[in-house]
């Protein structure tokens, strides 16, 4: 994905949020922001938005080695979503179409994003689930997605944020139960701390290993950016006959790849809505089949 002007603003905002979470030292914050802005001024020299993000996050991580400014926030997100687990399962059990209900709950989880300026609460979760059940989904895409899951022998599910991972687990468990896919699904988390994205620690906290094989991208970036991903991830990606990509960041990295991919996400910015040819609007949940024709 090329570097759109709006993406520069978003990356700067994300970097500033990170440094503020990491330290209260104003002098250090000022110095770091200056470095980030100087890098932002060179945005034309970067091949794409992923390379630009990687550079700005490296500036922040030099402040404290292995720092994870969102560690406690992610733990809280996971705990609150785990507490909602029982209610989510009741919703699915009472639904006429259990697959669609599980999918909508999975999509609702993508609304949980601290980078959008929201703080998680039980009320926010309930509101996200309510909205997910009252928005239209493209029936053709939904039906095709379900059929691909039925036929697939090896599925790679690429996750996104903490908290949200709980809803991914519920959906994967449902897929295992309905279509007998136990042992055929690999769930991917990030290879290191990056924003509020799930890592291996989050996967173990929610016991994702009980329903899927857990792997990582091998990189501390909030996308499955293939040129930097690990050999293990790339092997699983190559062998999978179906890839389920969660969230906007993964869509930015994988849209247009020559692979059988379905993107599950909430549209969070006008840039993505434009790339998708305005087939979806901002704040809308969507199931999108990968195809040619999208303009980056």
N, C-alpha and C positions, 0 to 999 in steps of 0.2 A: 504494500500500500504506500503510495507516494505521500510526501509530507504536505498535507493541506494546511493553509494558514490557520484555520481553526484548531488544528491539532497542536500547533505550537503553543497556543494559549493554554490548552488543556494540559499539555505536558509540563508547562511552567507551573500551573496551579497545583498539579499533582506533586511536583518536586518541592514546592514551598510548603504544602501540607505535611509532607514527610519530615522535612527538617524541623518544623514547629513541634511535631510529635516527639522528635528525637531529643530536643534540647530546649531549654528556656534561656540560654545564653544569647542575649540580643546581638552581641558583637559577632558571635559565631554564625548566627542566623543571617546577619547582614552580609558577612563575608561570603557565605555559601550562596546566597541569592545572587550576589554580584557575579560569581563564577557561572551560575546557571544562566543568567541573562546574557553573559558574554558568549556562551555556547549557543544560546538561542539565536543570537545575531548571525551565527554561521550556519543556520539551518539549510541553506541551499547546498552546502557541501556534503550533506548526508544523503545517502542513497534512498532512505525511506524513514518513516516515523519511528520504526523499531530501533534503528541505529541511533537516532537522536535520543530516544528515551534511555537507551542503554548507557550512553555517555553521561546524561544528567544524573541518573541513579548512582553511577559509580562515584560521582562527586560527593554525593550524600553518604555513601557507604564508607568513604575514606575517613569520615569524622569519627566513627566508632566501628571497629572491625566486627563483622558479622552482626551488625545491628539490625534489629527487627522492630521498628517503632510501632508497629501495629499488633505486636504479639498479644498483649492483654486484651486489646479490642477484639481480635479474632477469637480468642478463647471465650469472651463474653458472647459474641455472635453465635458461636457453636452451641454454647449452653442454652441460650434462649431458643434456638431452633430445635435442639434436642427436646426441650420441654414442650414444644408444639408437635412433636412427632406423633403422639397418640391421637391428637385431634385430626391431623392430616390423614392418618390411616382410616379413621372413622369416616371421613369425607369420601375417601376412595371406596371403602366397603359399601357405603350406601348409594354409590353412583350406579346408574344403569350401564354406562360405558366406563368400566374401570380403567382401561388404558388411557382414554382421553382425560379422565379425572387425574390420574397420576402424572400425565404429561403436563397438564395445566398447573399442578402444584409445583412440578419441577421448573416450569417457566416462571412461576411466581417468585421462586427463589432468586432469580436473576435481578429482582428489584432491590435486593439487599446489597447495597454498595456504598460504602463510606465515601468513596471518591465522588459520589454524586451529592455529597453534603448532607446525607441523612444519617441518623443514629438509630440503630435497631431497637425495637421494643416489640412486645407481644401484639400491641395494637397495630403496629406497622406491618407485621407479618399477616395478621388477619385481614388488613386492608388490601395487601398485595394479593392474597389468595382470592379475596372477594372480586377484585378487579380482573384477575386472571380468568375467573369463571364467568365473567360478564362481558368479556371481549370476544370478538369474532376471531376464529382461526380458519385459515384456508383449508376446507375439508379435503380438497384434492391432495394438498401437501401432507396433511395429517394421515390420510389413508395410505398414501405411498410410503410414508415413513414407517407406519406399522407393518406394512407388507415387507419392507426391506429388513426390518428387525426379525420378522418371522423366518426369512430365507437365509439370513446371515449366519455364518459359522464362527466368525471371529469379529468381535466388535471392540473398537477403541473409543472410549468415552473420555473426552478431554474436558476436565473441570475448570472452574473459575474461582469464585470467592469463598472465603470462610462463611459459615452460616448456611449459605446456599448449598454447600456440600451435603448437608443433612437431607435436603429435598432431592438431590441427585441420588443419594443412597436409597431413599424410599422408592424412587422411580426404577432404579436398577433392580431392586428386590422384587418389584412388581413384574418387570420384564422376565426375570428368572422364573417367577412363579407361573405366569401365564404361558410363556413360550419355552420353558425348560432350557434356559440359557446358562445354567450354572457352569462356571469354569470357562465360559467363552468370552467374557467381558473383562477388559483391562481398563482400569480407571486411572487417569493421569492427573497428578498435581504438579505444581511448580517445583523446580529443582533447588530453589532457595528462597529466602524471604524477599518478597517484592509486593509492596502495597498491602492490601488486605486479602490477597490471593491465598488459596489453600496450599499448604505444603504437606510433607509426609506426616508431620506432627498432627496436623488437623485431620488427616485421613485416619490415623490411628485413634484419635480422640473420639471420632464419630463411629469407629469400628467399620470403616469401609471395607477392610480386608475380609469381613464376613460375607460379603456379597460379590466381590470382584477382586481380581488381581490388581494390586496397587503399584504403579510405576511413577516416575517423574519425567518432566521434560529435560531435566539435566541442566537447566538454565534458570537464573533468577530474573526472569522477565515475565510480565503479566500477559503473555501470549505464547502460543506454540509456534515460535518463529523458527522455521525448519533449518535455515543455515547455521543456527547456533545450538540446535537440540542435540541431545546425546545419541550415541549409537543405539542404545537400548530402546529409546523412544522411537527413533527412525525405523528400527526393525519392526516394532509393533505396528507402527503407522503403515509400513509397506505391506505387512502380512494381513492387516485388517481388511475385510471386504465391506465393512461399514464403519464410518467414523461419525460419532456424535460429538459435535463441537458446541460447548456451552459458553455463552457470553459474547459480548461485542468485541473484546480484545482478540479472542481466538478467530472470530469471523474476519477481522481485519488482516490477520496473518494468513488465513487459509482460503479465503474466498477466491475462486478462480483456479485453484489447484486441480490437477487432473486426478481426481479421487472421488469416490462415492461418499460424499459428506452431507449430513444434515445439520444445519445450524439452529440451535434453540436459544433464543435470547429476547430481551426487551430492548427495543430501539431507543438509544439514549442520546442521540445527537443528530443534527440536520445533515452532517457529512455522510453518515451511514445511510440515512433515509435517501439522500441524493444518489449514493452509490447503488442502492437497491432500486433505482429508477422510480422512487416514490411509490413503490408498491405497498410500503408500510410507512406509518407516520411515527413521530417521536412519542414515546411512552406506550407504544403498542407492543404486545408480545407476538412472537412470530416463529413459525417453523419454516425454514428456507432450504430448499434443495440446491446444492451447489450446481452451478451451470456457467456456461460462457456468456459473455455479453455485458457483464458488469464492468463499469468504467471506474478505475481507481484514480 
